[in-house]
Amino acid sequence: MGCNRFTAAAKVTAKTLTVTGPVATTRMICSGPQMKLETKLYELLDGPLSYELRHRTLTLTGADGEGFTATGKPAASATP
């Protein structure tokens, strides 16, 4: 997991996800492995991606077959 947040608009079709505008990121300096991971993710967002969404898990794959998988945490339950 990296240490920055990414935000971007995207066009989603039945088979692809394409970032349609600039990617906004926070600019925190991460440790070596985290920074390397974030750089690869940023580069991946520069083209159309195939995607698969299963429950809370999203997999993005570039044309070269490289990609990432992320799983979201369940929402915190409200306690009365």
N, C-alpha and C positions, 0 to 999 in steps of 0.2 A: 504494500500500500504506500502511496506517495504522501507528501505532506502539503500539497497545494490542491485547490479546488479549480475545476474547469467548468465554464459555462459557454454554451453556444446554441444557436438556432440550427435545426436540422430538418431536412425533408425525409420523410419515411414513406417508403412504398411497401408493397407486399414482400419484397425480397431485399431491398437495400436501404441503407441509412447514409445520407450525404450531408455533411456540415455545410450550411448555406451562407454563413457569414463568418466574421472573425471570431476566433476563440478567445475568450477572456479568461485569464488565470490570475490567481494570486501569485506573488513573486517571492515566496519564502525559499531560502536555501535549504535543500534537503541533504541527507547523508548520501554518500556515493551511490549505493544500490538504489535508493529511492529516486534520486535524480535521474539515473539511467533509465529506470522504469517510466518515469514521467516523460522523458524525452522521446522514448519509443511510442508512448501513447499519443503525444502531440503530433508526431510524424504520421502515425496511423490515421489520424483524423483529417488528413490532407487529401483524401480521395473517397470514392464511394466504397462503402463497406457492406458486406453481407452481415446479417445479424440473426440471432436466434434468441428468443425470449422464452424461458421456461420458469414459471412461477416467479421467484425473485432473482433468477440468474439470467444475466445478459451476456452473450458472447458476440464480440465484434471481430470480423475477419477481413483483412485486406486482400487485394488481388493476388498478392504474393503468398497467401496462405498463412501469414503471420497474424496474430491477433491477441485479444485479451478476453478474459472472463471475469465478471464481477458479480457478487451476490450481495443483495441488499439485506440489511437486518430487519427483522419484523418490527412493526411499529410498537412503541411502548404502550402497554395497556393502561387505560385510565383507571385510577382507583378513587372511589368516592370518599 
